[in-house]
Amino acid sequence: MRHGPRIAPLPFAGELRAHRAASPDSGHFARPMTPAPAARVRELSIAGTPAQARAAIDARHAAVATSVVLAPAGPDALTALDSLARALPHRH
C-alpha cells in the first residue's frame, strides 16, 4: 500500500507505514486499527458543528485538497442534511 501525499503530512504517517510494512495482508493491517485512536479519527474526519466542519473543509482546501467526502450522519436524516448544508463553504 502506498501512502501518498494525503497521508505523508499527518503526524502518525511513520507509524502507519511501519504498521503496513509489518502486516502480511490488508485484513491484518486493518484489524489493530479498530477502533482507531480518537486523535486519528479527529485528524481524518470532518465532524462537529457546521462552523467546525466548515473550518475543517477550509483547512483541507488550504492544504491543497481538491475535494472532501461528506456524509450526513445522525438519527434524523433531514436534520443531518440541514447541518451538512450549513457546513458547506459558500463559493461564488
Phi and psi restraints in degrees (value plus and minus 20) as a CYANA .aco file:
   2 ARG   PHI    -117.2   -77.2
   2 ARG   PSI     110.7   150.7
   3 HIS   PHI    -123.1   -83.1
   3 HIS   PSI      81.1   121.1
   4 GLY   PHI    -102.9   -62.9
   4 GLY   PSI    -176.5  -136.5
   5 PRO   PHI     -83.7   -43.7
   5 PRO   PSI     -40.0     0.0
   6 ARG   PHI     -94.8   -54.8
   6 ARG   PSI     -51.6   -11.6
   7 ILE   PHI    -113.8   -73.8
   7 ILE   PSI     -56.2   -16.2
   8 ALA   PHI     -70.7   -30.7
   8 ALA   PSI     -61.8   -21.8
   9 PRO   PHI     -99.2   -59.2
   9 PRO   PSI     -26.8    13.2
  10 LEU   PHI     -93.3   -53.3
  10 LEU   PSI     127.1   167.1
  11 PRO   PHI     -83.7   -43.7
  11 PRO   PSI     -39.7     0.3
  12 PHE   PHI    -126.4   -86.4
  12 PHE   PSI      -3.7    36.3
  13 ALA   PHI     -79.8   -39.8
  13 ALA   PSI     -62.5   -22.5
  14 GLY   PHI     -82.7   -42.7
  14 GLY   PSI     -62.7   -22.7
  15 GLU   PHI     -82.9   -42.9
  15 GLU   PSI     -60.8   -20.8
  16 LEU   PHI     -85.3   -45.3
  16 LEU   PSI     -62.9   -22.9
  17 ARG   PHI     -81.6   -41.6
  17 ARG   PSI     -63.8   -23.8
  18 ALA   PHI     -84.9   -44.9
  18 ALA   PSI     -60.8   -20.8
  19 HIS   PHI     -83.3   -43.3
  19 HIS   PSI     -62.7   -22.7
  20 ARG   PHI     -83.5   -43.5
  20 ARG   PSI     -63.1   -23.1
  21 ALA   PHI     -81.8   -41.8
  21 ALA   PSI     -51.6   -11.6
  22 ALA   PHI    -107.3   -67.3
  22 ALA   PSI     -25.0    15.0
  23 SER   PHI    -115.9   -75.9
  23 SER   PSI     105.9   145.9
  24 PRO   PHI     -93.1   -53.1
  24 PRO   PSI     -42.2    -2.2
  25 ASP   PHI    -177.0  -137.0
  25 ASP   PSI     153.5   193.5
  26 SER   PHI     -86.0   -46.0
  26 SER   PSI     -52.7   -12.7
  27 GLY   PHI     -82.6   -42.6
  27 GLY   PSI     -63.7   -23.7
  28 HIS   PHI     -86.7   -46.7
  28 HIS   PSI     -58.7   -18.7
  29 PHE   PHI     -80.6   -40.6
  29 PHE   PSI     -63.8   -23.8
  30 ALA   PHI     -98.5   -58.5
  30 ALA   PSI     -52.7   -12.7
  31 ARG   PHI     -75.2   -35.2
  31 ARG   PSI     -72.5   -32.5
  32 PRO   PHI     -90.4   -50.4
  32 PRO   PSI     -31.9     8.1
  33 MET   PHI    -110.4   -70.4
  33 MET   PSI     -16.3    23.7
  34 THR   PHI    -133.7   -93.7
  34 THR   PSI     101.3   141.3
  35 PRO   PHI     -97.1   -57.1
  35 PRO   PSI     129.8   169.8
  36 ALA   PHI     -91.1   -51.1
  36 ALA   PSI     123.5   163.5
  37 PRO   PHI     -77.0   -37.0
  37 PRO   PSI     123.7   163.7
  38 ALA   PHI     -74.6   -34.6
  38 ALA   PSI     -57.8   -17.8
  39 ALA   PHI     -83.3   -43.3
  39 ALA   PSI     -58.4   -18.4
  40 ARG   PHI     -87.6   -47.6
  40 ARG   PSI     -61.8   -21.8
  41 VAL   PHI     -80.5   -40.5
  41 VAL   PSI     -65.5   -25.5
  42 ARG   PHI     -82.0   -42.0
  42 ARG   PSI     -59.3   -19.3
  43 GLU   PHI     -87.3   -47.3
  43 GLU   PSI     -55.0   -15.0
  44 LEU   PHI    -118.8   -78.8
  44 LEU   PSI     -35.0     5.0
  45 SER   PHI    -127.0   -87.0
  45 SER   PSI     144.1   184.1
  46 ILE   PHI    -137.5   -97.5
  46 ILE   PSI      92.0   132.0
  47 ALA   PHI    -170.9  -130.9
  47 ALA   PSI     145.4   185.4
  48 GLY   PHI      97.8   137.8
  48 GLY   PSI    -177.8  -137.8
  49 THR   PHI     -89.2   -49.2
  49 THR   PSI     143.7   183.7
  50 PRO   PHI     -74.8   -34.8
  50 PRO   PSI     -59.3   -19.3
  51 ALA   PHI     -85.3   -45.3
  51 ALA   PSI     -61.3   -21.3
  52 GLN   PHI     -85.9   -45.9
  52 GLN   PSI     -61.4   -21.4
  53 ALA   PHI     -84.8   -44.8
  53 ALA   PSI     -62.1   -22.1
  54 ARG   PHI     -80.8   -40.8
  54 ARG   PSI     -62.4   -22.4
  55 ALA   PHI     -83.8   -43.8
  55 ALA   PSI     -58.7   -18.7
  56 ALA   PHI     -87.2   -47.2
  56 ALA   PSI     -59.1   -19.1
  57 ILE   PHI     -83.4   -43.4
  57 ILE   PSI     -67.3   -27.3
  58 ASP   PHI     -79.7   -39.7
  58 ASP   PSI     -60.7   -20.7
  59 ALA   PHI     -83.8   -43.8
  59 ALA   PSI     -59.4   -19.4
  60 ARG   PHI     -87.9   -47.9
  60 ARG   PSI     -59.2   -19.2
  61 HIS   PHI     -86.9   -46.9
  61 HIS   PSI     -57.8   -17.8
  62 ALA   PHI     -85.0   -45.0
  62 ALA   PSI     -47.0    -7.0
  63 ALA   PHI    -111.9   -71.9
  63 ALA   PSI       1.6    41.6
  64 VAL   PHI      55.0    95.0
  64 VAL   PSI      -3.3    36.7
  65 ALA   PHI     -86.8   -46.8
  65 ALA   PSI     116.5   156.5
  66 THR   PHI    -116.0   -76.0
  66 THR   PSI     -33.5     6.5
  67 SER   PHI    -179.6  -139.6
  67 SER   PSI     141.4   181.4
  68 VAL   PHI    -154.8  -114.8
  68 VAL   PSI     134.5   174.5
  69 VAL   PHI    -125.3   -85.3
  69 VAL   PSI     104.9   144.9
  70 LEU   PHI    -141.3  -101.3
  70 LEU   PSI     118.4   158.4
  71 ALA   PHI    -156.5  -116.5
  71 ALA   PSI     105.5   145.5
  72 PRO   PHI     -86.1   -46.1
  72 PRO   PSI     124.0   164.0
  73 ALA   PHI    -159.9  -119.9
  73 ALA   PSI     128.0   168.0
  74 GLY   PHI     117.3   157.3
  74 GLY   PSI     146.2   186.2
  75 PRO   PHI     -91.1   -51.1
  75 PRO   PSI     -43.7    -3.7
  76 ASP   PHI    -132.1   -92.1
  76 ASP   PSI      86.8   126.8
  77 ALA   PHI     -79.8   -39.8
  77 ALA   PSI     -61.6   -21.6
  78 LEU   PHI     -86.9   -46.9
  78 LEU   PSI     -60.4   -20.4
  79 THR   PHI     -84.4   -44.4
  79 THR   PSI     -61.0   -21.0
  80 ALA   PHI     -83.5   -43.5
  80 ALA   PSI     -61.9   -21.9
  81 LEU   PHI     -84.9   -44.9
  81 LEU   PSI     -59.5   -19.5
  82 ASP   PHI     -82.8   -42.8
  82 ASP   PSI     -64.5   -24.5
  83 SER   PHI     -82.8   -42.8
  83 SER   PSI     -61.0   -21.0
  84 LEU   PHI     -82.9   -42.9
  84 LEU   PSI     -63.7   -23.7
  85 ALA   PHI     -82.1   -42.1
  85 ALA   PSI     -58.4   -18.4
  86 ARG   PHI     -90.7   -50.7
  86 ARG   PSI     -40.6    -0.6
  87 ALA   PHI    -102.1   -62.1
  87 ALA   PSI     -38.4     1.6
  88 LEU   PHI     -89.7   -49.7
  88 LEU   PSI     114.2   154.2
  89 PRO   PHI     -85.3   -45.3
  89 PRO   PSI     125.7   165.7
  90 HIS   PHI    -104.3   -64.3
  90 HIS   PSI      94.4   134.4
  91 ARG   PHI    -134.8   -94.8
  91 ARG   PSI     118.5   158.5
